């Protein structure tokens, strides 16, 4: 079974996120049953936004402007989040304004993380030019806070029993 829902938890563009059902999310001995939690969402953060809040299970995508293909510059995670809070997933590149046959230009570098546990973390990314021992041209810091999802108490067995005649 899969669920699609728009993500509206954070600043950025709402994104539809498809996922296959979770049995439970567990961290530090606590678990939230699948039937009582919202499906995971994709949280989009666009630089220069410096703070973000996500829920355990969410994918956090940081969108950064880059000149990768024609210039060779790239963003690198130089300080990742605590492994108990979020984990690096991937880096992808988008050409949002490119038209067929165009050369060069600015791209969007998407650096993705997965929220795995509650807490706060600081993620530092630096923008490096090509070449060895190159110094970063700029940096971006994101302060991330991860919380447990709110549970829907109306679906608990106790609430259903009270509502039954």
Helices and strands as residue ranges (DSSP letters): E 2-6, E 16-20, E 24-27, E 30-33, G 34-36, E 42-46, E 51-55, E 59-66, E 74-79, E 86-94, E 107-115, E 119-128, E 136-147, G 153-155, H 157-163
